[in-house]
Amino acid sequence: MRLTEIQGKIAAACAQAGRTPSGVTLVAVTKGRTAQEILPLLEAGHLDFAESRVQDALEKWPDLKKRFPAARLHFIGRVQTNKAEEIASLFDSVHTLDSARAAEALKTAMQKTSRALPCFVQVNTGEEPQKGGVAPRDLQVVLRDIRAAGIVPQGLMCLPPAEDIPALHFALLAKLAKEEGLQNLSMGMSADYETALRLGATHVRIGSALFSAT
Ligand SMILES: *Cc1c(COP(=O)(O)O)cnc(C)c1O
């Protein structure tokens, strides 16, 4: 596990951009990882983790959270309304809200479980049909509907198309967040988090780079 190395790179990218690393949350993406692989991060004091599948998360995280109660679990998968209650119970934040319908289900689930999860709205900056997220041109309306459902969005999230230059998508997300008065930007993964930090990312979601051997 390469936590220290990545923290160092985040600090360096922040310094270059004139930002303080305390404004950045490194979210360790543990999808597909076993509890054994995750434990060294928890033991090193790391607190923010993410999973994209509710079922996989349910197999690992109730036990891990019992052992490390300060750990926070971020949801980065598609929000299915029939999973809203499990999401509200197990997770501590949602990065991928993309419809009023999902917001309504999540709001109901949060009330039922007496939990309040900060939410990001996912923007499909590449307008890819197979991907979740709100098309940029629909964002204003969807944000209004999400707020009407009783959820106050904390920021925006994107997952750029693999074949595109990520900086263009990060810049677009930052511009949209500014226009909408939203503070947080969940953007940047293993291959492009330093670029994302230059463009204002507050949450970088890193999986493979944290766990790779070399
Ligand atoms: C898997 C995943 C990541 C992490 O990707 P890496 O390239 O392994 O760092 C980040 N965000 C989302 C939404 C993911 O599904």
The ligand as a Gaussian input file, in Angstrom:
#p B3LYP/6-31G(d) Opt

LIG

0 1
 C      -12.973000       2.722000      -9.433000
 C      -13.321000       4.140000      -9.278000
 C      -12.348000       5.078000      -8.890000
 C      -10.888000       4.720000      -8.661000
 O      -10.260000       4.447000      -9.867000
 P       -8.665000       4.158000      -9.928000
 O       -8.327000       4.410000     -11.335000
 O       -8.488000       2.743000      -9.504000
 O       -8.007000       5.112000      -9.006000
 C      -12.763000       6.383000      -8.713000
 N      -14.037000       6.756000      -8.906000
 C      -14.990000       5.894000      -9.272000
 C      -16.388000       6.379000      -9.463000
 C      -14.669000       4.557000      -9.466000
 O      -15.628000       3.695000      -9.852000

